[in-house]
Amino acid sequence: MQHKILIVTGDAGESFEALYAVQRFAEAGIPAVMAAPRTGRLNLVIHDFEPGWDTYIEKPGYVSEAQITIAEIVPEDYTAILLLGGRAPEYLRHNQQLLEAVRQFHQQGKWVFAICHGVQILVTAGLTKGCNVTAYEHVRSEIELTGGNYITDQQAVRDGQIVTGQTWQSHPEFYREVFACLGEVSTEETPPLKQQLQY
């Protein structure tokens, strides 16, 4: 079966996570479709850290486009669903059509991928109970209060059909797991992102 990936985000989704996902799947020759509450332009954001702030800051990021709406999702058409982070999951987790679609992916034995705040959607869908997951550190209480096991010392965690990642800094580890699930690449270790970049 030819892989086809559904990527879910919305306005205020993390732009680096969105663009990286689209380009990474394109590089591997895997079709990817982006879904959001509405089709067309998505206003994405950049979450980063600045001195003097106790939390991340938000800046306007790149724009992208959604090809389909969440209401148009047909899980049978895809190999996997990828839930991106940023601020979008804050409101997407209340979209009942999305929650039902995520549950259907899981029930049908398909892969469910989530990174950063995207795990909030998994929590609301009830898929993290009894599951080992990771996410942005301040999502930890939501995971644990709903019966999930938050893993602190791994950038990416696979538990059954579910793969989760901490932040966009976890892309190397997260996508290594994603493509291992898809059978596309080796799981050979590469240096963490922070060691590869020189500031």
C-alpha positions as CSV (number, residue, x, y, z in Angstrom):
1,M,0.0,0.0,0.0
2,Q,1.3,3.5,-0.9
3,H,1.6,5.6,2.2
4,K,-0.4,8.7,2.5
5,I,-0.2,11.0,5.6
6,L,-2.8,13.3,7.1
7,I,-1.3,16.3,8.8
8,V,-3.5,18.3,11.2
9,T,-3.0,21.9,12.3
10,G,-4.7,25.3,12.2
11,D,-4.1,29.0,12.7
12,A,-1.3,29.4,15.3
13,G,0.1,26.0,14.6
14,E,3.9,25.8,14.9
15,S,5.3,26.8,11.5
16,F,8.6,24.9,11.7
17,E,6.8,21.7,12.6
18,A,4.3,22.2,9.7
19,L,6.9,23.0,7.0
20,Y,9.3,20.3,8.2
21,A,6.6,17.7,8.1
22,V,5.5,18.6,4.6
23,Q,9.0,18.8,3.2
24,R,10.2,15.6,5.0
25,F,7.4,13.5,3.6
26,A,7.8,15.1,0.1
27,E,11.5,14.1,0.3
28,A,10.6,10.5,1.0
29,G,8.1,10.5,-1.9
30,I,5.1,10.1,0.5
31,P,2.0,12.2,-0.3
32,A,0.8,14.3,2.6
33,V,-2.5,16.2,3.0
34,M,-3.0,19.1,5.4
35,A,-6.3,19.4,7.2
36,A,-7.5,22.3,9.3
37,P,-10.9,23.8,10.4
38,R,-11.1,25.5,7.0
39,T,-9.2,25.2,3.7
40,G,-6.8,27.8,2.4
41,R,-4.3,30.0,4.1
42,L,-3.1,29.0,7.6
43,N,-1.4,31.7,9.7
44,L,1.3,29.7,11.5
45,V,3.5,30.9,14.4
46,I,7.0,30.5,15.8
47,H,7.4,29.5,19.4
48,D,10.9,30.2,20.8
49,F,12.7,31.2,24.0
50,E,14.1,34.6,24.8
51,P,16.2,35.8,27.8
52,G,14.1,37.3,30.6
53,W,10.9,35.3,29.8
54,D,9.6,32.5,32.0
55,T,7.9,30.8,29.1
56,Y,8.2,30.7,25.3
57,I,7.3,33.7,23.1
58,E,5.2,33.6,20.0
59,K,6.0,35.4,16.8
60,P,4.3,35.3,13.3
61,G,5.7,32.4,11.3
62,Y,5.5,31.2,7.7
63,V,2.1,30.6,6.1
64,S,0.8,27.3,4.7
65,E,-2.4,26.0,3.2
66,A,-4.9,23.4,4.2
67,Q,-6.2,21.2,1.4
68,I,-9.1,19.8,3.2
69,T,-11.2,20.6,6.3
70,I,-11.3,18.5,9.4
71,A,-15.0,17.6,8.5
72,E,-13.7,16.0,5.3
73,I,-11.3,13.6,6.9
74,V,-11.7,10.0,5.8
75,P,-9.3,7.8,8.0
76,E,-9.5,5.0,5.5
77,D,-7.7,7.1,2.9
78,Y,-4.5,7.4,5.0
79,T,-1.7,5.4,6.6
80,A,-1.3,7.7,9.5
81,I,-2.3,11.0,11.1
82,L,0.2,13.6,12.4
83,L,-1.0,16.1,15.0
84,L,1.3,19.2,15.1
85,G,1.9,21.5,18.0
86,G,2.0,25.2,18.5
87,R,-1.1,26.9,20.0
88,A,-3.6,25.3,17.5
89,P,-4.2,22.2,19.6
90,E,-5.5,24.4,22.4
91,Y,-8.7,24.8,20.4
92,L,-8.5,21.8,18.0
93,R,-8.8,19.5,21.0
94,H,-12.4,20.7,21.3
95,N,-13.3,19.8,17.7
96,Q,-15.5,16.7,18.1
97,Q,-15.0,15.7,14.4
98,L,-11.2,15.7,14.8
99,L,-11.4,13.7,18.1
100,E,-13.6,11.1,16.4
101,A,-11.2,10.9,13.4
102,V,-8.2,10.4,15.7
103,R,-10.0,7.6,17.6
104,Q,-10.9,6.0,14.2
105,F,-7.3,6.0,13.1
106,H,-6.3,4.3,16.3
107,Q,-9.2,1.8,16.2
108,Q,-8.3,0.9,12.6
109,G,-4.7,0.1,13.6
110,K,-3.2,3.0,11.8
111,W,-0.3,5.1,13.0
112,V,-1.0,8.1,15.3
113,F,1.8,10.6,15.5
114,A,1.8,13.7,17.7
115,I,4.5,16.3,18.6
116,C,4.8,19.0,21.2
117,H,1.3,20.4,22.1
118,G,-0.3,18.1,19.5
119,V,-0.4,15.5,22.3
120,Q,-3.2,17.6,23.9
121,I,-5.5,16.3,21.1
122,L,-4.5,12.7,22.0
123,V,-5.3,13.4,25.7
124,T,-8.7,14.8,24.9
125,A,-9.4,11.9,22.5
126,G,-8.7,9.5,25.4
127,L,-5.8,7.8,23.8
128,T,-3.1,8.5,26.4
129,K,-4.5,6.5,29.3
130,G,-2.1,3.8,30.2
131,C,0.2,4.9,27.4
132,N,3.9,6.0,27.5
133,V,4.1,9.4,25.8
134,T,6.2,12.5,25.7
135,A,5.3,16.1,24.8
136,Y,6.2,19.7,25.6
137,E,7.0,19.6,29.3
138,H,4.1,21.8,30.4
139,V,1.6,19.3,28.9
140,R,2.8,16.8,31.5
141,S,0.1,17.4,34.0
142,E,-2.7,16.9,31.4
143,I,-1.1,13.6,30.4
144,E,-0.7,12.3,34.0
145,L,-4.2,13.5,35.2
146,T,-5.8,11.4,32.5
147,G,-3.8,8.3,33.3
148,G,-0.9,8.6,30.9
149,N,2.8,8.0,31.7
150,Y,4.9,11.1,30.8
151,I,8.4,10.2,29.7
152,T,10.9,12.9,30.5
153,D,14.2,11.4,29.2
154,Q,13.4,10.6,25.6
155,Q,12.9,13.1,22.8
156,A,10.5,10.7,21.1
157,V,8.5,7.7,22.4
158,R,6.7,4.9,20.7
159,D,4.0,2.9,22.4
160,G,2.2,0.6,20.1
161,Q,0.6,2.6,17.3
162,I,1.3,5.9,18.9
163,V,4.5,8.0,18.5
164,T,5.0,11.2,20.4
165,G,7.8,13.9,20.4
166,Q,8.6,16.7,22.8
167,T,9.2,19.7,20.6
168,W,10.5,20.8,17.2
169,Q,14.0,20.3,18.7
170,S,13.1,16.6,18.8
171,H,12.6,16.3,15.0
172,P,15.6,14.0,14.4
173,E,14.5,11.4,17.0
174,F,10.7,11.9,16.3
175,Y,11.0,11.4,12.5
176,R,13.4,8.5,12.9
177,E,10.6,6.7,14.8
178,V,7.9,7.9,12.3
179,F,9.8,6.6,9.3
180,A,10.7,3.4,11.1
181,C,7.0,2.8,11.6
182,L,6.4,3.5,7.9
183,G,9.3,1.2,7.0
184,E,11.1,3.9,5.0
185,V,14.4,4.4,6.8
186,S,16.8,2.8,9.3
187,T,16.7,3.6,13.0
188,E,20.5,4.1,13.1
189,E,21.4,6.8,15.7
190,T,22.4,10.3,14.6
191,P,23.6,13.1,16.9
192,P,21.0,15.2,18.6
193,L,20.0,18.4,16.9
194,K,21.7,20.6,19.5
195,Q,25.0,18.8,18.8
196,Q,24.7,19.3,15.0
197,L,24.0,23.0,15.1
198,Q,26.6,25.6,15.9
199,Y,25.4,28.8,17.5
